[in-house]
């Protein structure tokens, strides 16, 4: 039987994307378990055939059924043609190009990356890679208003937070404020315009940035435009701002217009492809940046809004405020929104699902967890991965501590819950992207899904040990640039012991990280991961070990190590 070959690539994001002037990153997916050697041969699109240069690709790791290989090629002209040569250990090989796989390069054809436009690379604000975010549900934080949040800025600075994201604060009849009545006023329960200005100012004084929640997918049914539609029906000047199926508009017993989710009568869906509706909401987005100096927007239900609106919003906001951060709330794979024309990053719920499986539920082992990490990273380009909000929970999920206490291996899951939470925080603070803390997680708050995950912040009876762990891990992240901007590479996985390790690397700087998600102490023999040091130091404890070709380390139950 002839060998079956498996290869996936396209000359588009996330398989091919710019990573700098004249630099193009290429990703090739091939079948796993074959120890394949992958080489890309490339040249300027207009160079003579035969002038191609070979570049051996790096095997990043296995994402389950496929291995990921990457290479960065340089093209001074900003344009490239390329094809892949893939060979196994026995010398069998295939070429792979736009025409598919073949024994000869000519029959496979070539991929074409026509031109690297200057706007192709996703330009992130320079302050984003080193950020640590903190989500606040305003009615449940200190005093339940903006002044209370301002008063707690020293607490957040001491925690190590550099970015605060607030759920909606604009006028709304609900407690959650996701059904906006007036996009131009702060809800009286939280304060007023001056309180918001003072909050932003107090945050900036502490080195903390502020982003607000914008709800442009839907409004509240008390929003003036929808009220006009209710009153004037088909004669309303705002009827096309919404998706009305018939007239007169009815809310009960059955509604006849589109809403957020399923029949949420008080949240009519907005038509953001309508020019006047788009103009209105774009003016809202600009108004609050100009009036208060906020540092960005988190865009609610971003995947259901017409993409042309987001393209326009990004273009116009970034033209005036290049350092503004735009984060889309998309609770599934969000690649189409993260290719440089809409958002900088998203809320990475897919990563949260994987962390729940491994740390909280312990329903997945380290092999699957590592495969998931590589798969999720490969969904996005490098710049988008740098700006992803890496969360353990949010106002829409159960608390991570609750998830740990409700599941896991053994009869003592309650006792080990805090230890597994610490491991999850260790991983979160040493992984790619922007770690995002949901208020209260740092002090051990618990709660099931909405509304229990939105309980008032715990100011008395805090888990001081967990709080100190958060502070320590955030400090380590902020003190080591490689943890902020370095690449992520698998180091080892040990399925029987439920341990794994990974390497963060930036140039010659490397940190090796490992964790043990089990109740047993293990001695491990590991391959060397850096050759430029005689001695390695654990940044968590100060312990040192000789840096030999075979590292011998001991890792405690539910322990973690950080070697440099």
C-alpha positions as CSV (number, residue, x, y, z in Angstrom):
1,X,0.0,0.0,0.0
2,X,1.4,3.4,-0.9
3,X,2.0,5.9,1.8
4,X,-0.7,8.6,2.3
5,X,0.6,12.2,2.6
6,X,-1.2,15.0,4.4
7,X,-0.4,18.7,4.0
8,X,-2.3,21.9,4.5
9,X,-1.2,25.4,3.6
10,X,-2.7,28.5,2.0
11,X,-1.1,31.8,1.1
12,X,-3.2,33.7,3.6
13,X,-3.5,34.3,7.3
14,X,-2.9,32.3,9.6
15,X,-0.8,30.1,7.3
16,X,1.2,33.0,5.8
17,X,1.4,36.5,7.3
18,X,3.9,39.4,7.7
19,X,5.9,39.6,11.0
20,X,8.0,42.6,10.1
21,X,9.3,44.6,7.1
22,X,10.1,42.1,4.4
23,X,9.5,39.1,6.7
24,X,6.9,36.5,6.0
25,X,6.0,33.7,8.4
26,X,4.9,30.5,6.8
27,X,3.1,27.6,8.5
28,X,2.7,24.1,7.1
29,X,0.6,21.3,8.6
30,X,1.6,17.7,8.0
31,X,0.5,14.4,9.4
32,X,1.9,13.8,12.9
33,X,4.0,10.9,14.0
34,X,6.0,10.7,10.8
35,X,9.2,12.7,11.8
36,X,9.0,14.6,8.5
37,X,11.6,17.1,7.4
38,X,10.0,20.2,5.9
39,X,11.8,22.7,3.8
40,X,10.4,25.8,2.0
41,X,12.1,27.0,-1.1
42,X,11.4,30.6,-2.1
43,X,12.3,33.4,-4.3
44,X,11.0,36.8,-5.5
45,X,7.9,36.2,-7.7
46,X,9.7,37.7,-10.7
47,X,13.0,35.9,-10.3
48,X,14.0,33.3,-12.8
49,X,13.0,29.7,-11.9
50,X,15.9,27.9,-10.3
51,X,16.9,30.8,-8.1
52,X,14.9,29.7,-5.1
53,X,16.6,29.6,-1.7
54,X,15.9,26.7,0.7
55,X,15.0,27.3,4.4
56,X,14.5,24.4,6.7
57,X,11.3,24.7,8.7
58,X,11.1,24.3,12.5
59,X,8.8,21.6,13.9
60,X,6.8,23.4,16.5
61,X,5.0,20.3,17.8
62,X,2.0,18.1,17.4
63,X,-1.5,19.5,17.5
64,X,-3.0,16.0,17.5
65,X,-3.5,14.6,14.1
66,X,-1.1,17.1,12.5
67,X,2.3,18.6,13.2
68,X,3.0,22.3,12.8
69,X,6.2,23.4,11.0
70,X,7.1,27.1,10.7
71,X,9.7,29.2,8.9
72,X,10.3,33.0,8.5
73,X,11.5,33.9,5.0
74,X,12.9,37.3,4.0
75,X,11.7,39.1,0.9
76,X,13.2,42.5,0.3
77,X,10.8,43.2,-2.5
78,X,7.8,42.3,-0.4
79,X,6.6,39.5,-2.7
80,X,7.3,35.8,-2.8
81,X,6.7,32.6,-4.5
82,X,7.4,29.4,-2.6
83,X,6.8,25.6,-2.4
84,X,7.4,23.0,0.2
85,X,9.6,19.9,0.1
86,X,8.6,17.3,2.6
87,X,10.7,14.1,3.2
88,X,10.5,11.2,5.6
89,X,13.4,9.4,7.3
90,X,13.6,6.8,4.5
91,X,14.1,9.4,1.8
92,X,10.6,9.4,0.3
93,X,9.4,12.9,-0.4
94,X,6.8,15.1,-2.0
95,X,6.6,18.6,-3.2
96,X,3.6,20.8,-2.2
97,X,2.4,23.9,-4.0
98,X,-0.8,25.5,-5.2
99,X,-1.6,22.6,-7.5
100,X,-1.2,20.1,-4.7
101,X,1.3,17.4,-3.9
102,X,3.6,15.9,-6.5
103,X,6.9,14.1,-7.1
104,X,8.3,17.0,-9.0
105,X,8.4,20.7,-8.1
106,X,7.0,21.7,-11.5
107,X,3.9,19.5,-11.1
108,X,3.2,20.8,-7.5
109,X,3.4,24.4,-8.6
110,X,4.2,27.3,-6.3
111,X,2.3,29.3,-3.7
112,X,2.2,33.0,-4.3
113,X,2.3,35.8,-1.7
114,X,1.7,38.6,-4.1
115,X,2.8,41.5,-1.9
116,X,3.3,42.5,1.7
117,X,1.4,45.7,2.1
118,X,2.4,47.9,4.9
119,X,-1.1,47.6,6.4
120,X,-1.0,43.8,6.3
121,X,0.9,43.4,9.6
122,X,-1.3,43.8,12.6
123,X,0.1,46.9,14.3
124,X,-0.4,46.5,18.1
125,X,0.0,49.4,20.5
126,X,3.5,49.2,21.9
127,X,2.1,48.9,25.5
128,X,0.0,45.8,24.9
129,X,2.7,42.9,25.1
130,X,3.6,43.7,28.7
131,X,0.0,44.1,30.0
132,X,-1.8,42.3,32.7
133,X,-5.6,42.9,32.5
134,X,-8.3,42.9,35.2
135,X,-12.0,42.8,34.5
136,X,-14.4,44.7,36.8
137,X,-18.1,44.3,37.0
138,X,-18.8,47.8,38.3
139,X,-21.9,47.2,40.4
140,X,-20.1,44.5,42.3
141,X,-16.8,46.3,43.0
142,X,-15.9,48.7,45.8
143,X,-18.9,50.9,46.6
144,X,-20.5,49.7,43.3
145,X,-19.6,52.9,41.4
146,X,-16.7,54.6,39.5
147,X,-15.5,56.5,42.6
148,X,-15.1,53.3,44.4
149,X,-13.0,51.8,41.5
150,X,-10.9,55.0,41.5
151,X,-10.3,54.5,45.3
152,X,-9.0,51.0,44.6
153,X,-6.4,51.9,42.0
154,X,-3.6,51.6,44.6
155,X,-4.8,48.0,45.3
156,X,-4.7,47.2,41.6
157,X,-1.3,48.7,41.2
158,X,0.1,46.6,44.1
159,X,-1.5,43.5,42.5
160,X,0.5,44.4,39.3
161,X,-2.4,45.1,37.0
162,X,-1.7,47.5,34.1
163,X,-5.0,47.4,32.3
164,X,-8.6,47.5,33.6
165,X,-11.6,46.4,31.6
166,X,-15.0,47.6,32.8
167,X,-18.3,46.0,31.7
168,X,-20.9,48.5,30.4
169,X,-21.3,51.7,32.4
170,X,-23.7,53.6,30.2
171,X,-27.3,54.4,31.1
172,X,-29.5,51.3,31.2
173,X,-32.4,50.0,33.2
174,X,-30.8,46.7,34.0
175,X,-28.1,45.8,36.5
176,X,-25.8,44.4,33.9
177,X,-26.1,47.4,31.6
178,X,-25.9,45.4,28.3
179,X,-29.2,46.9,27.1
180,X,-28.2,50.5,26.6
181,X,-30.7,53.4,26.9
182,X,-28.3,56.3,26.3
183,X,-24.9,55.7,24.8
184,X,-23.9,59.3,25.7
185,X,-24.4,59.2,29.5
186,X,-22.9,57.3,32.4
187,X,-25.5,55.4,34.4
188,X,-26.4,57.4,37.5
189,X,-25.8,54.2,39.6
190,X,-22.1,54.5,38.7
191,X,-21.6,58.3,38.7
192,X,-21.3,60.8,35.9
193,X,-18.9,62.0,33.2
194,X,-16.6,63.7,35.7
195,X,-16.4,60.5,37.7
196,X,-15.3,58.6,34.6
197,X,-12.7,61.3,33.8
198,X,-11.3,61.1,37.3
199,X,-11.2,57.3,37.2
200,X,-9.2,57.4,34.0
201,X,-6.9,60.0,35.4
202,X,-6.4,58.1,38.7
203,X,-5.7,54.9,36.8
204,X,-3.1,56.6,34.5
205,X,-1.4,58.0,37.6
206,X,-0.9,54.5,38.8
207,X,0.3,53.3,35.4
208,X,-3.0,51.5,34.6
209,X,-5.0,51.9,31.4
210,X,-8.8,51.7,31.1
211,X,-10.9,50.1,28.4
212,X,-14.7,50.2,28.3
213,X,-17.3,47.8,27.0
214,X,-19.2,48.9,23.9
215,X,-22.5,47.2,23.0
216,X,-23.1,47.8,19.3
217,X,-24.7,44.5,18.4
218,X,-27.9,45.5,20.1
219,X,-29.4,48.3,22.1
220,X,-31.9,48.4,24.9
221,X,-35.6,48.7,24.0
222,X,-35.5,52.0,25.9
223,X,-33.0,53.4,23.4
224,X,-34.5,56.5,21.7
225,X,-34.3,55.1,18.2
226,X,-36.2,51.9,19.1
227,X,-38.7,53.8,21.1
228,X,-39.4,55.9,18.0
229,X,-39.9,52.6,16.0
230,X,-42.3,51.3,18.6
231,X,-44.3,54.6,18.4
232,X,-44.2,55.3,14.7
233,X,-43.8,51.9,13.2
234,X,-43.1,51.9,9.5
235,X,-43.1,55.7,9.4
236,X,-40.1,55.9,11.9
237,X,-36.9,57.4,10.6
238,X,-35.1,54.7,12.5
239,X,-36.9,51.6,11.3
240,X,-33.9,50.5,9.3
241,X,-31.6,50.7,12.3
242,X,-33.2,47.5,13.4
243,X,-34.4,44.2,11.9
244,X,-38.2,44.5,12.0
245,X,-40.1,41.6,10.4
246,X,-43.6,43.3,10.3
247,X,-45.6,46.2,11.5
248,X,-46.8,47.3,14.0
249,X,-43.9,46.3,16.2
250,X,-44.9,43.9,19.0
251,X,-43.1,42.7,22.0
252,X,-45.8,40.6,23.5
253,X,-47.1,37.9,23.4
254,X,-44.6,37.4,20.5
255,X,-42.0,39.8,19.3
256,X,-41.5,40.4,15.6
257,X,-38.0,41.8,15.4
258,X,-34.5,40.4,15.7
259,X,-32.9,40.5,19.1
260,X,-29.7,39.5,20.9
261,X,-29.7,35.7,21.5
262,X,-33.2,34.1,21.5
263,X,-36.2,36.4,21.9
264,X,-34.6,38.9,24.3
265,X,-37.3,41.5,23.7
266,X,-35.5,44.2,25.7
267,X,-32.4,43.9,23.5
268,X,-33.3,44.7,19.8
269,X,-30.5,43.9,17.4
270,X,-28.9,46.9,15.6
271,X,-28.3,47.0,11.9
272,X,-24.8,48.2,11.8
273,X,-24.7,48.0,8.0
274,X,-27.1,50.9,7.9
275,X,-25.1,54.1,7.3
276,X,-26.9,56.3,9.8
277,X,-26.8,53.7,12.6
278,X,-23.1,53.1,11.9
279,X,-22.4,56.8,11.9
280,X,-24.2,57.1,15.3
281,X,-22.3,54.3,17.0
282,X,-18.9,55.3,15.5
283,X,-19.5,58.8,16.9
284,X,-20.2,57.2,20.3
285,X,-16.9,55.3,20.2
286,X,-15.0,58.5,19.4
287,X,-16.8,60.7,21.9
288,X,-15.7,58.7,25.0
289,X,-12.1,58.5,23.8
290,X,-12.0,62.3,23.3
291,X,-13.9,63.2,26.5
292,X,-12.3,60.8,28.9
293,X,-9.0,59.5,27.5
294,X,-9.9,55.9,27.7
295,X,-7.3,53.5,26.2
296,X,-9.6,51.2,24.2
297,X,-12.8,49.3,23.7
298,X,-13.9,45.7,24.3
299,X,-16.7,45.1,21.7
300,X,-19.6,42.9,22.8
301,X,-21.0,40.1,20.6
302,X,-18.5,41.2,18.0
303,X,-19.0,38.2,15.7
304,X,-22.7,39.1,15.1
305,X,-22.0,42.7,13.9
306,X,-21.5,43.4,10.2
307,X,-17.7,43.2,9.6
308,X,-17.6,46.3,7.5
309,X,-18.6,48.3,10.5
310,X,-15.6,47.0,12.5
311,X,-13.3,47.7,9.6
312,X,-14.5,51.3,9.5
313,X,-14.3,51.6,13.2
314,X,-10.8,50.4,13.3
315,X,-9.6,52.6,10.5
316,X,-11.1,55.8,11.9
317,X,-10.2,55.2,15.5
318,X,-6.7,54.1,14.8
319,X,-6.1,57.1,12.5
320,X,-6.8,59.4,15.4
321,X,-5.5,57.2,18.3
322,X,-3.0,54.7,17.1
323,X,-2.4,53.4,20.6
324,X,-6.0,52.4,21.2
325,X,-6.7,48.8,22.0
326,X,-9.6,47.0,20.3
327,X,-10.7,43.6,21.8
328,X,-13.5,41.6,20.3
329,X,-15.8,39.4,22.3
330,X,-16.0,36.2,20.3
331,X,-16.5,33.0,22.2
332,X,-15.3,30.7,19.4
333,X,-12.4,30.7,17.0
334,X,-12.0,34.3,16.0
335,X,-9.4,34.2,13.2
336,X,-11.5,36.1,10.6
337,X,-11.8,39.1,12.9
338,X,-8.0,39.2,13.8
339,X,-6.3,39.6,10.5
340,X,-5.4,43.3,10.8
341,X,-8.6,45.0,9.6
342,X,-10.9,44.7,12.7
343,X,-9.6,43.8,16.2
344,X,-6.2,43.6,17.9
345,X,-7.2,40.6,19.9
346,X,-10.1,38.7,21.4
347,X,-11.3,37.1,24.6
348,X,-9.8,33.6,24.4
349,X,-12.6,31.4,25.7
350,X,-11.2,28.4,23.7
351,X,-8.0,28.5,25.8
352,X,-10.1,28.8,28.9
353,X,-11.9,25.6,27.9
354,X,-8.6,23.8,27.6
355,X,-7.4,25.1,31.0
356,X,-10.7,24.0,32.6
357,X,-10.1,20.5,31.2
358,X,-6.6,20.2,32.4
359,X,-6.5,22.1,35.7
360,X,-10.0,22.1,37.0
361,X,-11.7,19.0,35.7
362,X,-8.5,17.0,35.1
363,X,-10.4,15.3,32.3
364,X,-7.5,15.9,29.9
365,X,-3.9,15.0,30.3
366,X,-0.8,17.0,29.4
367,X,-0.6,15.5,25.9
368,X,-4.0,16.7,24.9
369,X,-3.5,20.0,26.7
370,X,-0.3,20.7,24.8
371,X,-1.9,19.6,21.5
372,X,-4.7,22.1,22.2
373,X,-2.3,24.9,23.0
374,X,-0.5,24.4,19.6
375,X,-3.8,24.1,17.7
376,X,-5.2,27.3,19.3
377,X,-2.0,29.2,18.6
378,X,-2.0,28.1,15.0
379,X,-5.5,29.6,14.5
380,X,-4.1,33.1,14.7
381,X,-1.1,35.2,13.5
382,X,1.6,36.2,15.9
383,X,0.4,39.7,16.5
384,X,-3.1,38.5,17.4
385,X,-1.8,35.9,19.8
386,X,0.1,38.6,21.5
387,X,-3.1,40.6,22.2
388,X,-5.4,37.8,23.1
389,X,-7.1,38.2,26.5
390,X,-6.2,34.9,28.3
391,X,-8.9,34.4,30.9
392,X,-9.7,31.9,33.5
393,X,-13.2,33.3,33.8
394,X,-15.5,36.3,33.2
395,X,-18.9,37.6,34.1
396,X,-20.4,35.0,31.8
397,X,-18.8,31.9,33.3
398,X,-18.6,30.1,36.6
399,X,-15.6,31.0,38.7
400,X,-12.5,29.0,38.1
401,X,-12.1,28.2,41.8
402,X,-15.7,26.8,41.8
403,X,-14.8,24.7,38.7
404,X,-11.8,23.3,40.6
405,X,-13.8,22.5,43.7
406,X,-16.6,20.8,41.7
407,X,-14.5,18.5,39.7
408,X,-11.1,16.8,39.4
409,X,-9.5,13.4,40.2
410,X,-9.7,11.7,43.6
411,X,-11.8,12.0,46.7
412,X,-10.1,15.1,47.9
413,X,-10.9,17.6,45.1
414,X,-11.9,20.2,47.6
415,X,-8.5,20.1,49.2
416,X,-6.6,20.2,46.0
417,X,-8.8,22.9,44.3
418,X,-6.6,25.8,45.5
419,X,-3.5,24.0,44.4
420,X,-4.8,23.4,40.9
421,X,-6.0,27.0,40.8
422,X,-2.4,28.1,41.6
423,X,-1.1,25.9,38.8
424,X,-3.6,27.5,36.3
425,X,-2.5,31.0,37.4
426,X,1.2,29.9,36.9
427,X,0.4,28.8,33.4
428,X,-1.8,31.9,32.6
429,X,1.0,34.3,33.7
430,X,3.7,32.5,31.8
431,X,1.9,31.9,28.5
432,X,1.4,34.0,25.4
433,X,-1.0,37.0,25.2
434,X,-2.5,39.3,27.9
435,X,-3.4,37.4,31.1
436,X,-6.8,38.7,32.3
437,X,-7.9,38.4,35.9
438,X,-11.7,38.4,36.6
439,X,-12.2,40.5,39.7
440,X,-12.0,38.5,42.9
441,X,-10.3,35.4,41.4
442,X,-7.1,36.7,43.0
443,X,-8.7,36.4,46.5
444,X,-10.4,33.0,46.0
445,X,-13.9,34.1,45.1
446,X,-16.4,31.4,44.2
447,X,-19.6,31.3,42.3
448,X,-21.5,29.4,39.6
449,X,-22.6,31.1,36.4
450,X,-24.6,34.3,36.1
451,X,-25.6,35.7,38.6
452,X,-23.5,33.9,41.1
453,X,-20.2,34.7,39.3
454,X,-21.1,38.4,39.7
455,X,-21.3,38.6,43.5
456,X,-19.8,41.6,45.3
457,X,-16.0,41.7,45.5
458,X,-14.7,40.0,48.6
459,X,-12.9,42.5,50.7
460,X,-13.0,40.6,54.0
461,X,-11.8,37.1,54.5
462,X,-9.7,37.0,51.4
463,X,-7.4,34.1,50.5
464,X,-4.2,35.9,51.3
465,X,-2.0,33.1,50.2
466,X,-3.6,33.0,46.7
467,X,-3.4,36.8,46.5
468,X,0.3,36.7,47.2
469,X,0.7,34.1,44.6
470,X,-1.0,36.3,42.0
471,X,1.3,39.2,43.0
472,X,4.4,37.1,42.7
473,X,3.5,35.6,39.4
474,X,2.5,39.0,37.9
475,X,5.8,40.4,39.2
476,X,7.8,37.6,37.5
477,X,5.9,38.1,34.3
478,X,6.5,41.9,34.3
479,X,10.2,41.5,35.2
480,X,11.0,39.0,32.3
481,X,10.4,40.3,28.8
482,X,10.7,36.8,27.4
483,X,7.5,35.9,29.3
484,X,5.7,38.8,27.7
485,X,6.9,38.6,24.1
486,X,8.8,35.3,23.7
487,X,7.8,32.4,21.6
488,X,6.1,29.3,23.1
489,X,7.6,25.9,22.5
490,X,6.8,22.5,24.0
491,X,9.6,21.0,26.1
492,X,8.2,17.7,27.3
493,X,5.0,15.9,28.2
494,X,4.8,13.1,30.7
495,X,1.3,11.6,30.5
496,X,1.5,9.0,33.3
497,X,2.9,11.6,35.7
498,X,0.5,14.3,34.5
499,X,3.4,16.8,34.1
500,X,4.6,18.9,31.2
501,X,7.0,21.6,30.4
502,X,7.4,24.4,27.9
503,X,9.9,27.0,26.9
504,X,9.5,30.7,26.4
505,X,12.2,32.0,24.1
506,X,13.3,35.4,22.8
507,X,16.6,35.4,21.0
508,X,19.1,33.9,23.3
509,X,17.0,34.4,26.4
510,X,15.0,31.3,27.5
511,X,13.0,30.3,30.4
512,X,12.0,26.6,31.0
513,X,8.7,26.1,32.8
514,X,7.2,22.9,34.1
515,X,4.3,21.9,36.3
516,X,3.0,18.8,38.0
517,X,-0.8,18.5,38.1
518,X,-0.8,15.5,40.4
519,X,-0.6,14.7,44.2
520,X,2.8,12.9,43.9
521,X,6.3,14.1,44.0
522,X,8.4,13.2,40.9
523,X,12.0,13.1,40.0
524,X,12.4,13.8,36.3
525,X,15.2,13.6,33.8
526,X,14.8,16.2,31.2
527,X,16.7,17.2,28.0
528,X,18.8,20.4,28.3
529,X,17.0,23.4,26.9
530,X,19.8,26.0,27.0
531,X,23.5,25.6,26.5
532,X,24.7,29.1,27.5
533,X,24.7,28.6,31.3
534,X,26.6,26.3,33.7
535,X,23.9,26.6,36.3
536,X,20.2,27.0,36.1
537,X,18.2,28.9,38.7
538,X,14.5,28.4,39.7
539,X,13.1,31.9,39.6
540,X,10.4,30.8,42.1
541,X,12.6,29.5,44.9
542,X,16.2,30.5,44.0
543,X,17.2,26.8,43.9
544,X,20.0,26.0,41.5
545,X,21.0,22.9,39.6
546,X,23.9,22.0,37.3
547,X,23.0,22.6,33.6
548,X,24.0,19.2,32.1
549,X,22.8,17.4,29.0
550,X,20.4,15.5,31.2
551,X,18.7,17.7,33.8
552,X,17.6,16.0,37.0
553,X,14.9,17.8,38.8
554,X,12.4,17.1,41.6
555,X,8.9,18.6,41.4
556,X,6.5,18.6,44.3
557,X,2.8,17.6,44.3
558,X,0.9,20.3,42.3
559,X,4.2,22.1,42.1
560,X,5.8,24.2,39.4
561,X,9.3,25.3,38.4
562,X,10.7,28.2,36.4
563,X,14.3,27.6,35.2
564,X,16.5,30.4,33.9
